[in-house]
Amino acid sequence: MEPTHYLYLALPPRPSFVMDVSPAEYETLGRHFAYMDKLQAEGKLMLTGPTLDGAYGIAIFKVTDAAEAQALAQNDPAVIEGLFRPNIHPVKLGAITP
């Protein structure tokens, strides 16, 4: 089964991250959000957001190549700056509802 998309799990530095982000981390998040907006404008990002339990940030990349998905994650400013650790998984999406 060929993947149609890739799940990007961004592992934060600690479980409480969404509740106690520091000013410096917030600046990095601003660059991360701008990067995600750019990927969405390019048609390479389907969805993004944090899990409410603080375990992950999630994104679905609209690419079918593992190397491209890995490169997208590695070029995330939050990964480059050491805030997030990336984890990529191929997925075959089924029904998508609004």
PyMOL CGO cylinders between C-alpha atoms (Angstrom):
from pymol import cmd
from pymol.cgo import CYLINDER

trace = [
    CYLINDER, 0.00, 0.00, 0.00, 1.55, 3.28, -1.11, 0.3, 1, 1, 1, 1, 1, 1,
    CYLINDER, 1.55, 3.28, -1.11, 1.36, 6.26, 1.26, 0.3, 1, 1, 1, 1, 1, 1,
    CYLINDER, 1.36, 6.26, 1.26, -0.71, 9.21, 0.20, 0.3, 1, 1, 1, 1, 1, 1,
    CYLINDER, -0.71, 9.21, 0.20, 0.40, 11.52, 2.97, 0.3, 1, 1, 1, 1, 1, 1,
    CYLINDER, 0.40, 11.52, 2.97, 2.83, 11.66, 5.90, 0.3, 1, 1, 1, 1, 1, 1,
    CYLINDER, 2.83, 11.66, 5.90, 2.03, 12.23, 9.55, 0.3, 1, 1, 1, 1, 1, 1,
    CYLINDER, 2.03, 12.23, 9.55, 4.51, 14.57, 11.24, 0.3, 1, 1, 1, 1, 1, 1,
    CYLINDER, 4.51, 14.57, 11.24, 4.60, 14.23, 15.02, 0.3, 1, 1, 1, 1, 1, 1,
    CYLINDER, 4.60, 14.23, 15.02, 6.53, 17.08, 16.61, 0.3, 1, 1, 1, 1, 1, 1,
    CYLINDER, 6.53, 17.08, 16.61, 7.62, 16.03, 20.08, 0.3, 1, 1, 1, 1, 1, 1,
    CYLINDER, 7.62, 16.03, 20.08, 7.83, 19.01, 22.43, 0.3, 1, 1, 1, 1, 1, 1,
    CYLINDER, 7.83, 19.01, 22.43, 10.53, 19.44, 25.06, 0.3, 1, 1, 1, 1, 1, 1,
    CYLINDER, 10.53, 19.44, 25.06, 8.15, 18.55, 27.94, 0.3, 1, 1, 1, 1, 1, 1,
    CYLINDER, 8.15, 18.55, 27.94, 4.52, 17.45, 28.45, 0.3, 1, 1, 1, 1, 1, 1,
    CYLINDER, 4.52, 17.45, 28.45, 3.55, 20.83, 29.95, 0.3, 1, 1, 1, 1, 1, 1,
    CYLINDER, 3.55, 20.83, 29.95, 4.88, 22.74, 26.93, 0.3, 1, 1, 1, 1, 1, 1,
    CYLINDER, 4.88, 22.74, 26.93, 1.49, 24.01, 25.70, 0.3, 1, 1, 1, 1, 1, 1,
    CYLINDER, 1.49, 24.01, 25.70, 0.81, 25.45, 29.18, 0.3, 1, 1, 1, 1, 1, 1,
    CYLINDER, 0.81, 25.45, 29.18, 4.19, 26.94, 30.08, 0.3, 1, 1, 1, 1, 1, 1,
    CYLINDER, 4.19, 26.94, 30.08, 5.94, 27.96, 26.87, 0.3, 1, 1, 1, 1, 1, 1,
    CYLINDER, 5.94, 27.96, 26.87, 8.74, 30.46, 27.57, 0.3, 1, 1, 1, 1, 1, 1,
    CYLINDER, 8.74, 30.46, 27.57, 9.14, 33.78, 25.71, 0.3, 1, 1, 1, 1, 1, 1,
    CYLINDER, 9.14, 33.78, 25.71, 12.12, 32.39, 23.75, 0.3, 1, 1, 1, 1, 1, 1,
    CYLINDER, 12.12, 32.39, 23.75, 10.18, 29.23, 22.86, 0.3, 1, 1, 1, 1, 1, 1,
    CYLINDER, 10.18, 29.23, 22.86, 7.24, 31.39, 21.79, 0.3, 1, 1, 1, 1, 1, 1,
    CYLINDER, 7.24, 31.39, 21.79, 9.50, 33.24, 19.35, 0.3, 1, 1, 1, 1, 1, 1,
    CYLINDER, 9.50, 33.24, 19.35, 10.56, 29.90, 17.86, 0.3, 1, 1, 1, 1, 1, 1,
    CYLINDER, 10.56, 29.90, 17.86, 6.89, 28.89, 17.65, 0.3, 1, 1, 1, 1, 1, 1,
    CYLINDER, 6.89, 28.89, 17.65, 6.22, 32.05, 15.65, 0.3, 1, 1, 1, 1, 1, 1,
    CYLINDER, 6.22, 32.05, 15.65, 8.78, 30.91, 13.06, 0.3, 1, 1, 1, 1, 1, 1,
    CYLINDER, 8.78, 30.91, 13.06, 7.27, 27.40, 13.16, 0.3, 1, 1, 1, 1, 1, 1,
    CYLINDER, 7.27, 27.40, 13.16, 3.77, 28.80, 12.50, 0.3, 1, 1, 1, 1, 1, 1,
    CYLINDER, 3.77, 28.80, 12.50, 5.05, 30.92, 9.61, 0.3, 1, 1, 1, 1, 1, 1,
    CYLINDER, 5.05, 30.92, 9.61, 6.73, 27.83, 8.12, 0.3, 1, 1, 1, 1, 1, 1,
    CYLINDER, 6.73, 27.83, 8.12, 3.51, 25.82, 8.43, 0.3, 1, 1, 1, 1, 1, 1,
    CYLINDER, 3.51, 25.82, 8.43, 1.58, 28.67, 6.76, 0.3, 1, 1, 1, 1, 1, 1,
    CYLINDER, 1.58, 28.67, 6.76, 4.10, 28.60, 3.89, 0.3, 1, 1, 1, 1, 1, 1,
    CYLINDER, 4.10, 28.60, 3.89, 3.70, 24.84, 3.46, 0.3, 1, 1, 1, 1, 1, 1,
    CYLINDER, 3.70, 24.84, 3.46, -0.08, 25.22, 3.45, 0.3, 1, 1, 1, 1, 1, 1,
    CYLINDER, -0.08, 25.22, 3.45, 0.14, 27.93, 0.77, 0.3, 1, 1, 1, 1, 1, 1,
    CYLINDER, 0.14, 27.93, 0.77, 2.34, 25.58, -1.30, 0.3, 1, 1, 1, 1, 1, 1,
    CYLINDER, 2.34, 25.58, -1.30, -0.28, 22.81, -1.00, 0.3, 1, 1, 1, 1, 1, 1,
    CYLINDER, -0.28, 22.81, -1.00, 2.04, 20.56, 1.03, 0.3, 1, 1, 1, 1, 1, 1,
    CYLINDER, 2.04, 20.56, 1.03, 0.23, 20.80, 4.37, 0.3, 1, 1, 1, 1, 1, 1,
    CYLINDER, 0.23, 20.80, 4.37, -3.23, 19.42, 4.98, 0.3, 1, 1, 1, 1, 1, 1,
    CYLINDER, -3.23, 19.42, 4.98, -3.66, 20.13, 8.70, 0.3, 1, 1, 1, 1, 1, 1,
    CYLINDER, -3.66, 20.13, 8.70, -1.67, 21.08, 11.76, 0.3, 1, 1, 1, 1, 1, 1,
    CYLINDER, -1.67, 21.08, 11.76, -2.18, 21.66, 15.47, 0.3, 1, 1, 1, 1, 1, 1,
    CYLINDER, -2.18, 21.66, 15.47, -1.19, 20.58, 18.96, 0.3, 1, 1, 1, 1, 1, 1,
    CYLINDER, -1.19, 20.58, 18.96, -2.67, 17.69, 20.89, 0.3, 1, 1, 1, 1, 1, 1,
    CYLINDER, -2.67, 17.69, 20.89, -4.44, 19.10, 23.91, 0.3, 1, 1, 1, 1, 1, 1,
    CYLINDER, -4.44, 19.10, 23.91, -2.66, 16.72, 26.27, 0.3, 1, 1, 1, 1, 1, 1,
    CYLINDER, -2.66, 16.72, 26.27, 0.68, 18.23, 25.23, 0.3, 1, 1, 1, 1, 1, 1,
    CYLINDER, 0.68, 18.23, 25.23, 2.09, 14.98, 23.87, 0.3, 1, 1, 1, 1, 1, 1,
    CYLINDER, 2.09, 14.98, 23.87, 2.66, 16.15, 20.28, 0.3, 1, 1, 1, 1, 1, 1,
    CYLINDER, 2.66, 16.15, 20.28, 2.18, 18.74, 17.66, 0.3, 1, 1, 1, 1, 1, 1,
    CYLINDER, 2.18, 18.74, 17.66, 0.70, 17.05, 14.59, 0.3, 1, 1, 1, 1, 1, 1,
    CYLINDER, 0.70, 17.05, 14.59, 0.67, 17.81, 10.89, 0.3, 1, 1, 1, 1, 1, 1,
    CYLINDER, 0.67, 17.81, 10.89, -0.33, 15.91, 7.79, 0.3, 1, 1, 1, 1, 1, 1,
    CYLINDER, -0.33, 15.91, 7.79, 1.94, 16.57, 4.83, 0.3, 1, 1, 1, 1, 1, 1,
    CYLINDER, 1.94, 16.57, 4.83, 0.42, 16.18, 1.36, 0.3, 1, 1, 1, 1, 1, 1,
    CYLINDER, 0.42, 16.18, 1.36, 3.43, 14.49, -0.24, 0.3, 1, 1, 1, 1, 1, 1,
    CYLINDER, 3.43, 14.49, -0.24, 3.98, 10.90, -1.37, 0.3, 1, 1, 1, 1, 1, 1,
    CYLINDER, 3.98, 10.90, -1.37, 7.75, 10.81, -1.05, 0.3, 1, 1, 1, 1, 1, 1,
    CYLINDER, 7.75, 10.81, -1.05, 9.35, 9.89, 2.29, 0.3, 1, 1, 1, 1, 1, 1,
    CYLINDER, 9.35, 9.89, 2.29, 12.46, 11.96, 1.62, 0.3, 1, 1, 1, 1, 1, 1,
    CYLINDER, 12.46, 11.96, 1.62, 10.39, 15.07, 0.95, 0.3, 1, 1, 1, 1, 1, 1,
    CYLINDER, 10.39, 15.07, 0.95, 8.33, 14.53, 4.10, 0.3, 1, 1, 1, 1, 1, 1,
    CYLINDER, 8.33, 14.53, 4.10, 11.50, 14.09, 6.15, 0.3, 1, 1, 1, 1, 1, 1,
    CYLINDER, 11.50, 14.09, 6.15, 13.00, 17.23, 4.60, 0.3, 1, 1, 1, 1, 1, 1,
    CYLINDER, 13.00, 17.23, 4.60, 9.86, 19.24, 5.41, 0.3, 1, 1, 1, 1, 1, 1,
    CYLINDER, 9.86, 19.24, 5.41, 10.09, 18.18, 9.05, 0.3, 1, 1, 1, 1, 1, 1,
    CYLINDER, 10.09, 18.18, 9.05, 13.85, 18.79, 9.25, 0.3, 1, 1, 1, 1, 1, 1,
    CYLINDER, 13.85, 18.79, 9.25, 13.41, 22.30, 7.82, 0.3, 1, 1, 1, 1, 1, 1,
    CYLINDER, 13.41, 22.30, 7.82, 10.84, 23.27, 10.45, 0.3, 1, 1, 1, 1, 1, 1,
    CYLINDER, 10.84, 23.27, 10.45, 12.44, 26.12, 12.42, 0.3, 1, 1, 1, 1, 1, 1,
    CYLINDER, 12.44, 26.12, 12.42, 11.29, 24.48, 15.67, 0.3, 1, 1, 1, 1, 1, 1,
    CYLINDER, 11.29, 24.48, 15.67, 13.28, 21.37, 14.71, 0.3, 1, 1, 1, 1, 1, 1,
    CYLINDER, 13.28, 21.37, 14.71, 16.29, 23.35, 13.47, 0.3, 1, 1, 1, 1, 1, 1,
    CYLINDER, 16.29, 23.35, 13.47, 16.35, 25.32, 16.74, 0.3, 1, 1, 1, 1, 1, 1,
    CYLINDER, 16.35, 25.32, 16.74, 16.04, 22.15, 18.84, 0.3, 1, 1, 1, 1, 1, 1,
    CYLINDER, 16.04, 22.15, 18.84, 12.59, 22.84, 20.26, 0.3, 1, 1, 1, 1, 1, 1,
    CYLINDER, 12.59, 22.84, 20.26, 10.81, 19.88, 18.61, 0.3, 1, 1, 1, 1, 1, 1,
    CYLINDER, 10.81, 19.88, 18.61, 12.01, 16.39, 17.77, 0.3, 1, 1, 1, 1, 1, 1,
    CYLINDER, 12.01, 16.39, 17.77, 10.40, 15.18, 14.50, 0.3, 1, 1, 1, 1, 1, 1,
    CYLINDER, 10.40, 15.18, 14.50, 8.83, 11.80, 13.91, 0.3, 1, 1, 1, 1, 1, 1,
    CYLINDER, 8.83, 11.80, 13.91, 7.48, 10.96, 10.42, 0.3, 1, 1, 1, 1, 1, 1,
    CYLINDER, 7.48, 10.96, 10.42, 5.02, 8.19, 9.56, 0.3, 1, 1, 1, 1, 1, 1,
    CYLINDER, 5.02, 8.19, 9.56, 3.59, 7.27, 6.13, 0.3, 1, 1, 1, 1, 1, 1,
    CYLINDER, 3.59, 7.27, 6.13, -0.21, 7.11, 6.06, 0.3, 1, 1, 1, 1, 1, 1,
    CYLINDER, -0.21, 7.11, 6.06, -2.88, 6.16, 3.54, 0.3, 1, 1, 1, 1, 1, 1,
    CYLINDER, -2.88, 6.16, 3.54, -5.80, 8.46, 4.25, 0.3, 1, 1, 1, 1, 1, 1,
    CYLINDER, -5.80, 8.46, 4.25, -9.33, 7.24, 3.79, 0.3, 1, 1, 1, 1, 1, 1,
    CYLINDER, -9.33, 7.24, 3.79, -12.47, 9.32, 4.12, 0.3, 1, 1, 1, 1, 1, 1,
    CYLINDER, -12.47, 9.32, 4.12, -11.90, 12.97, 4.92, 0.3, 1, 1, 1, 1, 1, 1,
    CYLINDER, -11.90, 12.97, 4.92, -14.81, 14.95, 6.31, 0.3, 1, 1, 1, 1, 1, 1,
    CYLINDER, -14.81, 14.95, 6.31, -14.96, 18.62, 7.17, 0.3, 1, 1, 1, 1, 1, 1,
]
cmd.load_cgo(trace, "trace")
